[in-house]
Amino acid sequence: MAGNFWQSSHCKQWILTQEAIYRERHKDLQVINETEYQKIMLFFANVIQAIGEQLKVRQQVIATATVYFKRFYSKHSLKSCDPLLLAPTCIFLASKVEEFGPISNSRLITAVSNVIKGKFSYAFQHDFTYRINHVWECEFYLLELMDCCLVVYHPYRPLVQYCNDMGRSDSLLPVAWKIANDSYRTDVILLYPPFQIALACLHMACVIQNQEGQTKQWFAELNVDMDKVIEITRTILKLYDLWKGFDEKGEMNILLKKIPKANPSSQQRDDKMDRPASTPICGK
């Protein structure tokens, strides 16, 4: 693990540009519009959150899994791998990377099945049909795509440090922490260093708690690019606007049907895994 963010693979390989993300997203945006794409990403972030909570993993495991999910689709279209398979695969891998401990095969499949059947049945017409060998294969593709760059730096640690430095942890940290959790439902974790995300979440918390005036000098003395912090803030605010008008139960079944499915004929391992051709796994 790199000693700091600036020496890490996260910094050197996984801080992307908006242009690069949209270039890879172009195929998806020929089928669905940008708003629909963001709703799909928001929905599957919620799925990952629910699976993580069912498995009782730490929030950092859920956050890392969400980053893996976003990294995959920053390089591939939605067609390349079923998001319903990738979501638990990301949790499975993140639990090992974040040293939560490996999740047993049966426990993972049972947890995902219960979540899909109990919480998201409005979106999926069928039960979770993937088996653990599908997760293992998907994990291989995920590792390959990320070039085994598995360490993720999160905004949580700098957020705690900033709140302590400001001397307002009790009033600001709980609100800023919730905003940081929500930020994973946007692309900011792919675009900005974690410390800038932490500052944006903290500034938003100051506004919400009516402490903007008392903390103005603290922000003014920072040696950071505040334009970037403002960009992050605007992105998170757009998320809240989208979330507010998102009828998840009414829209997701239709949106999921719009996602193009991978061509089963290109999946050479299907027969070996004794899986119906109607449930394609990740493809290159």
Residue pairs with C-beta under 8 A, 6 or more apart in sequence:
1 8
1 151
2 8
2 9
2 10
2 151
5 11
5 153
5 193
5 194
5 195
8 151
8 153
9 147
9 149
9 151
10 149
10 151
10 152
10 153
11 153
11 193
13 147
13 149
14 71
14 146
14 149
14 190
15 190
15 191
15 192
15 193
16 74
16 190
16 191
17 191
18 187
18 191
20 74
21 74
21 187
21 190
21 191
22 29
24 74
24 75
24 76
24 77
25 37
25 73
25 74
25 77
27 77
27 79
28 37
28 77
28 78
28 79
29 37
31 258
31 259
31 260
32 40
32 255
32 258
32 259
35 242
36 255
36 258
38 239
38 242
39 242
39 246
39 248
39 251
39 252
39 255
40 78
40 83
40 255
40 256
40 259
41 70
41 73
41 185
42 185
42 239
42 242
42 243
42 246
43 123
43 248
43 252
43 255
44 69
44 83
44 87
45 66
45 69
45 184
45 185
46 185
46 248
47 84
47 87
47 115
47 120
48 62
48 65
48 66
48 69
48 87
48 90
48 91
49 62
49 66
50 115
50 119
50 120
51 87
51 88
51 91
51 111
51 112
51 115
52 59
52 61
52 62
52 65
52 91
53 62
54 111
54 112
54 114
54 115
55 91
55 95
55 103
55 107
55 108
55 111
57 91
57 94
57 95
57 100
57 103
58 98
58 100
59 181
60 98
60 154
60 156
61 91
61 94
61 95
61 98
61 100
62 91
62 94
63 152
63 154
63 156
63 181
63 184
64 94
64 97
64 98
64 152
64 154
65 87
65 90
65 91
65 93
65 94
65 95
66 90
66 184
66 185
66 189
67 152
67 184
67 189
67 190
68 90
68 93
68 94
68 142
68 146
68 152
69 83
69 86
69 87
69 90
70 184
70 187
70 189
70 190
71 145
71 146
71 190
72 81
72 86
72 90
72 142
72 145
72 146
73 83
74 190
75 145
76 145
77 260
78 259
78 260
79 259
79 260
79 261
79 262
80 262
80 282
80 283
80 284
81 138
81 141
81 262
81 281
81 282
81 283
82 261
82 262
82 279
82 280
82 281
82 282
83 259
84 116
84 124
84 128
84 130
85 130
85 134
85 135
85 138
85 281
85 282
86 138
86 142
86 282
88 108
88 112
88 130
88 135
89 135
89 138
89 139
89 142
90 142
91 103
91 108
92 103
92 108
92 135
92 139
93 139
93 142
93 143
93 150
94 100
95 101
95 102
95 103
96 102
97 150
97 151
97 152
105 132
105 135
106 132
108 132
108 135
109 128
109 130
109 131
109 132
109 135
112 128
112 130
113 127
113 128
116 124
116 127
116 128
117 127
117 128
120 252
122 248
122 249
122 252
122 253
123 248
123 249
123 252
123 253
123 256
124 253
124 256
125 253
129 276
129 279
130 279
130 281
131 273
131 275
133 273
134 273
134 275
134 281
137 269
137 273
137 281
137 282
138 281
138 282
141 282
141 284
142 282
143 150
153 193
153 194
154 180
154 194
155 180
155 183
155 194
155 195
155 197
155 198
155 201
156 177
156 180
156 198
157 194
158 194
158 195
158 198
158 199
159 173
159 176
159 177
159 180
159 198
159 201
159 202
160 169
160 173
162 198
162 199
162 202
163 169
163 172
163 173
163 176
163 202
165 218
166 172
166 202
166 215
166 218
168 211
168 215
171 209
171 211
172 202
172 205
172 206
172 209
172 211
173 205
175 204
175 205
175 208
175 209
176 198
176 201
176 202
176 204
176 205
177 201
179 201
179 204
179 205
179 236
180 197
180 198
180 201
182 236
182 239
182 240
183 189
183 197
183 200
183 201
183 232
183 236
183 239
185 239
185 243
186 235
186 236
186 238
186 239
187 235
188 197
188 200
188 232
188 235
188 236
189 197
192 228
192 231
192 232
195 224
196 224
196 225
196 228
196 229
196 232
197 232
199 219
199 222
199 224
199 229
200 229
200 230
200 232
200 233
200 236
201 236
203 212
203 219
203 229
203 233
204 233
204 236
206 212
206 214
206 215
219 226
261 280
262 280
262 281
262 282
262 283
263 280
263 283
264 270
264 277
264 278
264 280
266 283
267 277
267 280
267 281
267 283
269 281
270 277
270 280
270 281
273 281
275 281
